[in-house]
Amino acid sequence: MIKNENGVTLIELIVSLAIFSVIISLTLSVLLFGSRTFKMQTNETNNLLNVSNAMHYITKEIRKADQVEIENGILILNEKDVYKLENNIIMKNTTLMFYNIELFEIAKSSSKIDIKIKGIGEEKVESTIYLR
């Protein structure tokens, strides 16, 4: 009489679970790496965008202004709007304008204004505006 044995032995079950576990752990490693990389790239992009927006806004305001003064790294436009860096934030008077700014340097010499803005990361933007 021949026995018909259907099913899986314990050894086969353990081997298949081990292979499945290795495949799952590799898949999770790839997903976690991708997620961390995406988050890091998103933060860098947001920081660069913030620095670029700050430069664009300030240069636009300088070009619109009738009077531009710079005192101790503080930008004063039309004797009323004051732009300065406080606690990594560029402030316009008492309004918070741009966050995560490490450096805001502005210098005026005869007919030009040099501006440097650097974010918390390595994002840095420089511009020169020539006055007429």
Secondary structure, DSSP 8 states (H G I E B T S, - for coil): ------S--HHHHHHHHHHHHHHHHHHHHHHHHHHHHHHHHHHHHHHHHHHHHHHHHHHHHHHH-S-EEEETTEEEETTTEEEEEETTEEEETTEEEE-SEEEEEEEEETTEEEEEEEESSS-EEEEEEE--
